[in-house]
Amino acid sequence: MLAFNNVAVDEREIVDTKLDPASPLNSFGVGRGPAPSVFNMTVPTCTTVAPQAPHTIRNNSSIPLHYYRIEFKRVDGNDFPSNWSEWYPWMKYMKNMR
């Protein structure tokens, strides 16, 4: 997931340069999520992204822009069914995890 504060930045001023233009990772799609609905917030907005090839992002605007990348990892393996409540105690309180 990628969260960013893009209040007044014109998207045309953000340049995303692919460092490996031939990489098959460049063709993965993205999904977008709206800003939080509480307090009529307009930022941050979130984007889900698939794995990406190396790239650079340049902000040509005079307005600062901050990106926060959060990578979620899936836990699998033979030990997960017997240890999930110890490894992730907060999951006990999730509706479908009891």
N, C-alpha and C positions, 0 to 999 in steps of 0.2 A: 504494500500500500504506500502511496505517496501523498503526503499532506502538504499543502502550501497555502501561503497567504497572498492572494493575488487581487487585492482590492482594486487597484487602479492601473495595473500593468497591462499594456496592450499586448496581446498574444503575438502580434507580428514582430515585437521587439525581442522575443525570446528565440534564440537560435539553438537548436538541438543538432549537433554534428555527430554523425555516426563515424566512429574511428575505424570500423570494419564494415564498409558498405555492403559487402557480399555475404555477411553473416545471416544465416536463416533466422536468428533471433530478432532481427529488425522487423520482421513481418508480423509479430504477435500483436494482437489487439489490446485495447485497454477498455476499462469501464470507468464510469464517473459516478461519484456520489455527491449529493448536495451538501451545502454547509449545514451545521446543526440548526434545528428549527427553534431552539429556545432563544428568547430575547431578540428575535428577528436578526440573527447573526447572518452575515454574508460571507464570512471566512471563519475558519479555514475550509477549503474544499479538499476533497480527497479523490484520488484516482487509483484504481487497481491496475497494476502492471504485471505482465508476465516477465520471465527472465529477459534481461536485456544484454545486448552486446555492449562492449565498451563505447562510451559516448561522452561528449562534453556538452554542457549547457551554458550559454552565455546570455546574460541579461543586458541588452543594449539600452534599457530604460534608465532613467535617473532615479527611479523608485526602487528601493531595496526589495528583494524577493527571497523568501526563505523556503527551502524544501526540506522535508523530513521524510526519510525512507524508513519504513518499518517492514521487516521481513519476518513473516510467520513461518515457523517450521512445524512440520507434521511429525508426531512421534509415533513410530510403529515398532513392531517387534514382539517377540513372544512374551516378554515381561510386562508389557503394558496392561493387559487385562487384570493381572494380579497386583500391580503396583500403582495404578493410576491415582488412587485416592491418597497415597503417600506423596507421589510426585507433584500432583496438582490438587491440593486439598480444596481449593475454591470450586472445583468442578462438582463436588458433592451437593452444592447449592443450586446447580443449574437444573432446570425443570426436567430435561430429558436424560440426565446423567446419573440419576439415583439408582 
